[in-house]
Amino acid sequence: MTSNVSTSNITPFGERQRLATKAEEERGPAVSEGPRDIVTSARVAPKDFATVAKEARAVLDQGLAKLGKPMSGHITGKEWDDVISSLDRRSLYAIYSNEGGRFSRYEQMYAEATMAHQEGTAMGHYDGLFQRDHAAGGLRGIRFLDGVSAEEKTSLRWAAIRAGTQHDYEAWSRDSGKVPEKTDGKDHPLVKILRSGLERRLALRDPTKRLEDMPEYQQAKQLAEQQRTQLHSVVDRVA
């Protein structure tokens, strides 16, 4: 049965994607983990991120050569899926974030589209789960987002989507008479700041206001730069 969900205070999935894209356009990356988590994530990473990007570049070059056409907006979804079939989420983020300046605008756009599809799949948008139980879909989405790489968690794109999904999951749970489960990612500092900004925007009930208009957005950008520097320092020491 479909959940009886009140949508008056819900952030639409498309809006979360818009917020994430807008945030990342400014390339103000951020980490939503504490220092200890950053160290742990960096230590367990099997390869440094520069190597991940280099290998992703090689995979794209090989796949496009086999395809017999250059990367452009005319590449079909099926063709792109064939090219990237061996790449994991961390590699996709390397392409999307243009690590090392190795990737074209179209490659970044297609990588983000794949990442967004993975997020939608995790939430059950394509198998009917989300339609049957919004809260369950939201929780699955949260768990997926919390499982991405340390590098991806330094992006405002990730933090904006993570904050919006947490907000919606809790609202869906309450509307269906359930107590929301505790999730680790909700306490990531950048997520907390952006969620506060999101709630401020929703409380205004002004459709002309955007998350980036809220004072919390600027706070998040400042924290993002600090956390980015910290992560890079940790990775250098571990390497």
Disulfide bonds with the S-S distance in Angstrom:
none
